Amino acid sequence: MTSTTAGVSLTEIAAFWRTARRLYTVYSELKHTFELEMPLCTDLEYPVDRSEPEVIERVRQWFDQMDTRIQVWQLRQLLQSTNLQTEENLRELIHRNLNKNQQTEIDRDKTDFLLVQYFAHCAPHGHYEQQITLPEVARVLKPVLGDTPESFPEWTEGLDKKLETLNQCDSLEQLQDSGALLEVRELKLSLTDSYFDAATLVAFTRFNFLARRAFFRAMHLDLHAIRNTINELESRGFTTIDCREAGMTEQEGLETIRHLLHQWKTPFRAPYSGGSSFLQLIQLRHVLQHALEKSNAAPVVNEPAPAVEEPAPVKPIEKIAEFQVMKAAPEPVEAPPQIAPGPQPAAPAIPQPQERREDDGYLGQCITDIHQQIMKAPPMRGASVTPIVLAGCRLLIAAWEAEAFVKTSDAFQHAIQRAVAARTILYVCVERHKKNEPTDLFAALEIGHLAVNAMREDVAKAKQEKNIDAAVNLAASAKRLLALIDQAEKLLKK
């Protein structure tokens, strides 16, 4: 009895230290990255596992104190911009949150985020293209939540109605004003302790994952509308706009605003300090649209601002409560690297068909970068591939793909441009992931899957119009993108 008890105790102690050291890699990085006011854990810095109860208790208290300091956005940013987002780390973080004696609202939000990240990380290949059901989500979450629930609460059907509402929104403002996110947030709060039941967690994980798609689409449309408005204002002679209502300066340069848009749409994430940039995006669209409407009556040419004038500090903006339900939504960044190195000269706008405008938010800059390179060195006659270099990565694109960036006269050529841009973004993220460099491979995969779905519609349309050449080229580009998607998803499984 004594030896058996001692054996179990030693096993439990070994398991404790194994879990603690795995979690410490995440927690210590959070402390370092966000400069949290908390000393490192001396016992975990020491390489020897100790069995004294007081040592184990000190380690537990250190984790508890760190939990009170770590915000959801900090956890999100760290995992999405580093290689710490592994299945094992996510699983241990989820178990830690679920096994607490008392869960706070912050713990609930952390659990929300971690479960949707775990699902996205561990779901089978191609889950973007499938109808995601509650049993399927439960199956993927089984390692962290246990066996699939026998039934789900009746209120889960209401989540599908909320998703329908979100999918009908054509902007972040519509998404906010719909009230769907706030209603789901209130539902979560009303569930109190039952929120942590397995069936409930499965239902909200599914909702969060699908709500993120609606969020991506709404943000794409906002970014596209703002870019179009900037181009129109520039064509009328404007160089600056009064953007104080959006928390910016009285004479904000349109080129500065365009650069800001790149920060929202890039998947190559830099450190994020938190804040309310989604509200700023909504307000910025209002400000620019108002300026354009005023110019319709009396076009105005701005005088350049004095060179010595210092820009006013950016004003703080309140957080949008409705967006808090979507803890897995993509985050803006402060200073992301450009897709192509060095300053980018202005390039002729590549027209995008109206029905594809939602893609332009993420892919537009990449398309422009590739267009500039190809126009500087047009493909040689008879060459089967054309090299391009973006973000320090050398890629080869097929002859018909290079031609699509030169001859931009129809929708099918624009479709090939989008496929190449999506493949380029994903390729850069894959290479950075392999080198253990900060990147968001998940966001790049999202772009890739959206592009593939659009390509399938384009192939079908080309066949319907009996445009065999376009159908063949589109299918070939889609196949190359799918192959890279498969490679990236396998890479995430390692």
N, C-alpha and C positions, 0 to 999 in steps of 0.2 A: 504493500500500500504506500509506504513511504517513498520507495524508489520510483514508483509509478507517478505519484504526485509530484515528486521532484522533476521527473522527466517532462511532465506536462508543463510545469512552471518554466523550465528552461526553454521549452519550445515556444511558449507564449512570450517570454522575454526576447528571444531571438526574433520572433515575428514583429514585436513592438519596435525594435531597433531598425529592422528592415524597412518597415513602413515609415518610421520617423525620418530616416535618412533620405528616402525617396521624396517625401514631402518637403524636406529641408532644402532640397535643390530648387524647388519652386519658391518657397517662402523666403529664402535668403536672397534669391534674385529679385523678388518683389521689393524687399527691403532696400537693396542696392539701387535698383532702377528708379524707384520713386522716393528714395531718401526718407524712408519711414523712421520715425524717432523711436527706435527700439534697438538695443544692443543685439549682436549675434548670440546664438545659443552656444555657450562654451562647451557644454556637454556633447553637443552634436558636432562641434568643430574638432573635438578630441576623437581620434580614430578608433578607440577601444570601446566596445559595448560594455556597460556596467550594469550589474543586477541590483544595486542598492535601491530600495524603494524611494528614498528621498531624491535620488538622481532621476529616476523615471518620472517622479512627480514634478520635478523642475522642468523637464522637457515638456510635459503636458501643459504646464502653466505657460510656458513660453509660446506654444502654439495657440493657446487660448487668447493670450494677449495680442498676438499678431492678428488673429481673426478680427479683433475689434478695430484694428487699424487699416485693414485691407478693404478697399472699396471694390465694388463689382467691376467698374470700368477699368481699374488697375489690373485686376485678374484677367479681364478680357483682352486688354492690350498686350500684356505679357505673353499670354498663350498664343495669340494670333500673330505675333511678330517674332517669335522665337521657335526653336525646335523642342521646347519643353512640353508642347501639346502632343504627348504620346498617349496611347490607350492606357498604359499602366498609370501614368500620372493623373489622367482624368478620372480613372476608376478610384484611385486613392483619395482624390479631392472630393469626389461625390460621396464616398463612404464616410469621410470625415464630417461632411455637412449633415448627412442623414442620421448619423449615430449620435449627434449631440442630444443632451437631455432636454435642452430648451432651444428652440429655433426662433431667431428673430426675423423681422421682415428682410433684413439684409441677407441672412442665411437663405431665405426663400429665393431671393433674387439670384444669389450665387448658384443655388441648385438649379434654377431655371437655365441659366447660362451654361453650366457644366453639362447638363443632360443633353441639351441641343447640340453642344459641341461633340459630345461623345457619340450621339446618333450620327451626326454628319461624318465623323471620323471612322466609325465602325460599320456603317450601313453597306450593303453589297454594292458592287459596281453597277452603275446605271440607275441608282435609286432616284435620280433627278427626273428620269423619264417615265417613272411608274406612278400609279395612283397609290399614294402612301396611306395605308390603313392603320387603325389602332393596333390590331394584332401584329402587324409587321414591325411597328415601332416597339411594341412590347418585346418582341423576339430579339431585336437588336440590343435593347436595354436589359435583357435578362441577366447578364453578369453583374449588374449593379443594383437591379431592382428585384431580382428573383423571378419565379415562374410567371407566365402570362396570366393576368387576372381573368377570372371566369366571366366577368361582366364589367361593363363600364357604366358610370352614372348617366342618368337620362339627360342631364344638362350638357353632356358632351356634344349632342346634336346642335345645340345652340352655338358652339364654337365654329361649326361649319358655316352657319349663317353669317357669323362675323367675318370669316375668311372670304365669303362671297362679297361682302361689303368692301373689304380691303382691296380685293382684286378688281373692283370697279373704279377705284380711285385713280385719277390721272395726275395727281401731284401730291406732295407731302402735306400740303395744306388741306386738301380733300381728305387725305388719310387721317389727319388730326381731327378735322371737323366732323368726321363721320361718327366719332365717339366710340367706335368699335374697340379700340385699344383700351380706352379708359373703362369701358364696361367689363372687359376681360380682367383688367386690373382689380376692379371692385369685386368681381367674382372670386378671384384668388384670395383677397383679404377676408371675404365672408366665410371661406372654408375653414379658417383657423387651423387647428391641428390636423383635420382630415385632408388638408392639402398634401401632406406627406404620404398619403396612401398610394400604393403602387399604381392603381388604376388612374388616379388623378394626375400623378406625375407623368404617366404615359400620354394622357390626353393633352396636357399643356406642352409637352415636348413636341408632339405633332403639330400643335397650333403654332408654336414659336418658329418651328422650322419652315412651315408654309407661309407664315406671316412675313418672314424675311424675304421671301420671293416677291411678295406684293410691295414690300418696302424698296427693294432694288428697282423694281419697275417704276414706282412713283419718283424715286430720286433721279433715275435716268431721264424721265420726262421733264423734270424741273431743270436739270443741267442743260438739256437740249434747248429748252425755251429761253433760258438765260443767255446761252451762247448766241442764239439767233437774234435776240434783242440787242446784245452787244454789237454784233455785226451790223445791224440796221442803224444803230445810233452812230457808229463810226462812219457809215456811208453818208450820214447827214452832217458830218463835221464835228461831232462830239468827241472830246478826248477825256473829259472828266465828268463825274456825276456826283451830286450831293447824296451820300449814302449814310448820313447820320442815323436815319431810322433803322438801318441794319447794323448799327454799332460800329460803323466805319467812319471815314473822314468826310469833311464837307466837299472836298475836291478829290474824290477817289478816282485814280486813273483807270480807264477801261482795260488797259493791258494788265494792271494789277489784279483787277477782278477776274480776268480770264485766267491768270495764274492761280488764283484762289480756287477756281473751278477744278483745276488739275489736282489740287490737294484733295478734293472730295472724291474724285473718281479713280485715283490711282490705287491699285491693289498692292503696291510696294510700300508697306507701312513704315512710318517713322514713329518715334515716341509720341504719344498723345496725352495731353494734360487734362483731358476731360473737358466738359463745358456744354455748350448749347448750340452747336454749329448747325443743327438741323433747323432750328428756329431762324437762325441767321440766313440760311438758304431760302426759306420761305419769304422772309422780309426783303432779301436782296432781289428776288424775282418781282415783288411788288414795286420796289423803288425804281427798278429799270423799266418796268412796264409803264409806270406813271410818267417817267421822263419821256418815253417814246410817245405816249398819248399826247402829252403837252406839245411835243415837237410837231405833231401832225397839224396843229393850228398855226404855229410860227416856228419854223426850223431855226435852231440856234447853233452857232459855232462857239464853243468854249474858248476863252482866252487861256493860254497856258498859265499854270500856277507859278508864282515866284520860286526861283530855284533854291533860295535860301530858307524857304518856309519849311518847318519841321512838321511832319504829319502828326495829327492828334492821336492820342492813345486810343486803342480799341476799347469800346465800352463793354462792360459785362452784360450778358443777356440772360434772362431767367431760363431755367430748364423747362422743357415741355413735359408735363407729367404724363401725358398720354404715351409718350415714347418709352417710358420706363418699363412697360410690359414687354417690350421687344428687346430683351437683354442680349440677344445674339445678333442684333442688327449691325451692319457695317459701320465702323466709326471713321470720322474724318481724321485728318492728320495735320501736323503743323508744318513740316518741311520735307515732303517726299522727294526722292530723287526722280529726275525726269526719265522717261522711257529711253530717249536718246541723249547721249552726253553732250554738254556744252549748250550755249544759248541757241535757241531755235529761231531762225528768221521767219517772218510772216510768209505763209504759203497760201496760194490760191485755194479758196474753199472748195472742198470736194462735195458736190451736192449729194444729199441723201434723200431717198424717196420718203414721202411723208409717213407712209405706213410703217416704216422701219425706224422712226425717229427715236424710239426708246433705246435702241442700241447705241446711239451716238454718244451718250454721256460717258461711257467707258472707253469706247473704241475710237472715237473721233480723233484724239490726239495721236494715237498710235498710227492710224491711217494716214494722217498728215505727215508724220515722221517718215514713214515708208515711202510715201509719195515724193517727198523731197529728195530722198536718196536716189530713187529710181529716175527721177527727172534730171538729176545731175549727171547720172551715168546710165542712159537708157540701155536696155538689154540688147546685146549684139544679135544680129540676124542669125538664126540657126542654133543659138545657144539653148540648151535644155533647162538650165537653171540660172538664177541670178542671185548673187550674194548680197546680203544686207547686214549691217552691224547696228544693234540696238542694245543699250544698257551694258555695253561691253561684251555682248554675246553675238557670235557670227552665225547667221542662219542662211539657209538656201531656200529660195522659193521657186516654184516651177515657172516655166516660160509663160503659160497662160495666166498665171497669177500676177506676174510682173506686168503683163500687157493690160490687165484690168486696172492697174494704177496709172496707166498712160492714156488709155481710151476709156473715158468714164461717161459713156453716152447712154447706158441703159441700166436698168435695175439689177440685172444679173451680174454685171461687172461690179456694181456696188456690193452685192452679196458676197462675191469672192473677196473683195477688200475686207469686209468684216470678218470673214473666216480666217484670212491671213493674219489680221490684227489680233484676233482672239488667240490664234496659235502662237503668235509672237509673245504676247503677254504671258501665256501659260508656259512657254518654253523658258523664258527668263526666270520665272518663279521656280520652275523645276531645277534649273541650273543652280540657283541660289540655295534652294533647299538641299541639294546634294553637297554644297560647300559649307553647310551649316551657317549660312548667312541669313539675317532677318528677312523674312518675306511672308506673304500670306497666300500660300498655295491653295487654300480653300476658296478664297475670293476669286482667284484666277480660274479655278475649276468652275465656279458659278458662271463666270463670263463665257467659258468654253461651252458649257452645256446650253446656255441660252442661244449661243451662236449656232450650235448644231441643230437645235429645234427649228430655228429660223431657216437654216439651209434646207431642211427637209421640205419645208413649204415651197422654197424657191425651186427645188428640183422638180417637185410636182407641177408647179406652174410652167416651168420650161417644157416639160413633157406635154402638158396640155396645149401649149402654143406650138408644139412640134418643132421646137428649137433644140435639135439634137446636140449640137456642139455645146450649147450652154448647159444642157442637162448633164452631159458627160463631164465637163469641167467642174461644175458645181459639185457633182457626186464625188469626184476625185479629191477636191479640196476638203469636203466634209469628211471623207475617209481618213485623210491625213490628220485632221483635227481630232477625230475620234481615237486614232492610234495614240496620239500624245495624251489625250485624256485618260486612256486606259493605263498608260505608263505612269502618269502622275498619281492616279488613284492607288496603283500598286505600291508606289513609293510611300504613300501615306500609311499603308498597312504595315510597313517594316518597323 
